[in-house]
Structure formats: structure tokens, C-alpha cells
Amino acid sequence: MNYLTEEEKQQLQFDWRYKGVSILNLLTESEVDSYSNELERIRLERQENDTEGQWGDYDPFMYPHKESEKLTDLMKHPKVIEAVEFLMDGKVFGVQTWAYFKPPGQLGRDQHQNIFYTQCDANEIINVSVAFDNHDPNNGSVWYLEGSHKLWKLPMEVDEERAKTNPKNWRSERGKPCVIPEGHNFTKIDGHLKRGQVALLHSNVIHGSEPNESNRFRRAYLTGYIKEGAKFAAGHQMKRKPIDVGSAKLSQLSLDL
């Protein structure tokens, strides 16, 4: 079974060539409700078990799929797997999951490239973000610089004062923006995602977010996928390892047989 329409494939190809970000419809309203409830369950469980006060109520959640079969299944969603295999032209593995809650008043994230952290080659890792709420600039949605994925890995500069605003156990949110070379004038595209949509981000695209100035949450479930055979940095905090997520191509082959 193919989950992507021909129109969606054409849009993915166009976006990947010219923009660096693409958006697909993924979940129904009832499915979003179910996943949202599951994320809230494990968040509350984390708080109950956090006797030493390591985590704030709404700090990002690292590897939520390890605490939930339902969120593991979402990481393996066949339409997402088909899309990332289509864009990277090969079998993929999962490499990380995390969740953002972004309650009202929470600060944004400085501009960065995902490739800085994973150290993969260009287009050998794709991060996807499934929206559990409507995302818009008012509640701190992710913006990106259109076409910036054509740049290579950029250096970062450190702002010690801004870095002090990071969550206790999540040190890369702020204070380490990437430095854009002179002579570039990329268009900033504000993020707009509807509940149940998924955004796919090229490894090199520059993106970030602003503070949540609304009275709404901006929850998202994020997963990273690497191309089979790609080298990547495990990371001191994330300690990334390949995660088997199956293959849309192999599933199609078995159905054809």
C-alpha cells in the first residue's frame, strides 16, 4: 500500500529542492487526541517519579517513545516512513525522539541546523515534527529560512547570558545560534501547522522559534530519521542509536508478493 499520493510526492520534491521544509497531512482529530492523551500520561508519570526535581513540569521530553508503545507506533507511521525514504532515496532508521510542550510564556529556540548536532552528511537525516496543537507564530511555532538548506554546516556563536535561560537538563535551546555567512538574504517563513499535520525538515535548513505569547500550548512530537549506512554523532546527552522503524519499501514488497 502506498500512503503518499502522486501530488504529495511532487510537492515533497519541490519543497526539498527549493525550500528545505515540507508539510503533509497525517493524523485525524481523534488520533491526535489519543496521542496527546498518551503524551500527557507519560509527562505526569515523569513528574511523579522525579523525586530530585530534575525536570520542570513542561521541559522537553527526551525519548518519549521508550515510555509508550503508542508513541513508538507513531514513530513508525507508514506515511512518515514512506516520505523520508522517498526524500533520502533509501531505507531509514530512527535515531531519536523527543516532545515539546511549549506552554504559554515559554521562550523560543535560537536559529540552528539539525546537522550541527548529528554531524551527518547533507540529507542523510530528516527531523519530523507532528503537531498535537495548531501551531502559529503567536504560540511560538517553528519558522525557517527558505532555501537555507543549500548551505553547508555552519559555525555557532555562544551567548553565555542567553544560555542561562535554558532548561536545567536541556542545554541547546538558547545561547548557541548558528552564524549565517554574509551575502545571504533568505526569506523567513513563519510556521503554520494544523493539528495532525507533520513538518519534515531538511538536515541543513536554518530554523528556530519565538516565545509563546498566547494562552495556548504548542505541543509537538519529534522524530529523527537517518539513512541506512549514514555516520552520525551519538551526542553526549542524546546518546543516539539506530532504531528499527521498518521500511515502507519492504512493506510494499511483501504486499506485492
N, C-alpha and C positions, 0 to 999 in steps of 0.2 A: 504493500500500500504506500502510495506517495502522499505526503502530508502538505507539501508545497505545491501551489498552483503554478502554472507557467508564468502567469502575471507576477506572482511573488518572486519567482526566480529572476525574472528580468529586472524587477525593482531592486533586488539584492545586488545583482551585478552592477547596475548603475550606481547605486549608493556606495558600493565598495570601491568603485573606481574614482568617483568624484567627491564623495562626502566623507566617508570613514565611519558612518553610523547608519544603521538601517533598523526599521521598526516593523514588527509583524503582530498581527492579532494571534492570541494564543489561548487564553482561558475564558470560560464563561463566567458570569457573575457568581453563580453558585459554586463553581470551582475556586474562584478567588476567595470566597467566604470560607470555604473549607480549609484552604492553605493558610489563610490569615489566622483562623482559629488555632490551627496547629502551631504556627509560629508564636502566637501569644501563650500557648500552653508551655512550650519549652522556655520561653522568656521568663515566665513566672517560676518555673522549676529552677532555672538558673539562679534567680534571686533567693529562692528558699534555701538553696544549697550553698549560697555564697556567705558562709559564716564569718569570713575575714574581710568582707567588704571590698573585694577586688573589682567588682563591676558596678557601674551606675545602672539605674533602672532601665535606661534606654541606650546603653552603649552598644556599638555594633556587636553582632553575634558571630563568632568565628566557627566555621564548620557546623552549621546547624543541622546539616543532613546526617551527621553522626548521631544525633539525638532523635531522629524521626525517620521512619520508613516512608512516610508520606512525602517529606521533603527530598528524600533520596529519589523517589519516583519522579518528582518534578525535575530534578537534575537530569534525569534520563528521558525527559519528554521527547517522543519521537520526532515531533516537528522541529524542536530546537536542534536535536542531533542531526537531522537531515540538513538543516540550514547551515550549521557550522561545518559539516563535512562538505557541503556544496561550495562554501566560500574558501575553505582551505584545501579542497580537492584531495581528500584522503580521509582515512579513518582517524578518529579523535579519541582522546581520553579526557576525563575530567581531571582537574588539578586543584581546585579549591572551591569552597562555597562560603558565603557569609551573608548576613542580613543587616539591613539598615532600618531603623525605626523613624528617625528624624522627627522628633516631636516638635511642637511649636517652640520657637525661640532657639533651637539648636543652630549652631554655626555651620557654615558650608565647608567645602573642601577646596584646597588650593589647586590651581591648574597642574596637571600631571599627565604622564603617559603610562599606561599599564606595563609597557615593555621595560621600563626602568626597574621594576621590581622582579619580573620573571626572567629578564635577560635572554629571552628568546630572540630568534631572528624575526624579521617583519612578517606579519600574517601567519605566524606559527602558534599564536594564542589569540583567542577571542573571548572577551568577557561579555556576558549577557546579563541583563537586569530585567526581572519580571516585576511589573508594577502591581502592588497589592492595594494601592490607593491611586486616585487621579494625581498625576504629577504635573506641576506647572511652576513658573518662576516664583509665584507668591509663596509656595510651600517648599521652596529650595530645590527645585528639580535640577537634574544634571544638564548643563549646557556643554556645547563642544565647538571647536573651531573648524569650520568646514574646510576640507582639503588638507588639514594639517597632518593627516596620516602619511602624506608623502615625504615628510621629514624623517630623518633617522633619529635614533635615541638621543635625547637632549640632556645636557647637564642640569643639575639642580643648584639652587642657592638656598642657604639656610638662614632663616629668620628666627633667632632664639626666642624673642619675645612672643611671637605668634605661636611658636611651638608649645609654649606653656599652656595654650588653650586646648591641647589635645586631651582626649580621654586617657585615663591612667594606663590602660593596657592596650592602647591603640595609638601609636606614636606618629603615624604618617599622614594623618588627616590635614594638618596645617603646619606651616613653617618650613616646607620644602618644595616650593614651586619650581617647575621646570622653566628654563630660560629660553625664550624664543629668539632665534637669530635675527639680526637686523635685516631689513629689506622684505619682510613678510607682512602681509596685511590680510590675514584670514578673517572671514566673516563669522561672527559669533552667532550661533544658532541656539536660541532658548529651548529648553527641553519641555516637551508636552507629551505625556503618556497617559492613556486611559487605563483604568483598572483592567488587568488581564492582558495588556499588551506587553511585548518584550522588545527591548532595545539591544542590538548587537553592536559592540564597539570594536573597531579595528585596534590592533595592539599598539599602534603608534599615534592614534588620534589624541590631540590635546583636549582635555575636558576637566570640568570641575563643577562646583555648585555654590550657590549663595545661601545665606541664612534662611531658615524657615520663619517667615514673617506673618504667617497665617495662624489660624486656630485649628489647623488640621495636621494630622500626621502625614508623612511621606514614606511609607514602608516599601521596601523592595527586597527581593530575594535574588542574590547574585551568584553566578557560577562562572568559573573559568574553564575553558577547554583548550587543550594543546593538540597539535597534530602529532600523530604517531611518529616516533623517532626524533622529535624535536628535543633539543637540550634546553634545560631551564634551571633557574636557581631555586633551591628548596626554600630559602629565606629563613632568617633567624627566628622570626615569630611564627610565620605560617607553616613552616616545615612541610612544604608541598611534596606530595607523592602522587603518581598516576592513579586515577580512579576509573575502574572499568564502567563505562556507561553504555556498552553495547554499540551497535552500529546500524544506522538506518539502511546502509547498503547491504549488510549481511541479512537484515530482516527482510528486505525486499527480495534478496536472492532465495531465501528459504520459502517465501511465499510463491515465487515463480516456479520453484521446483515442485 
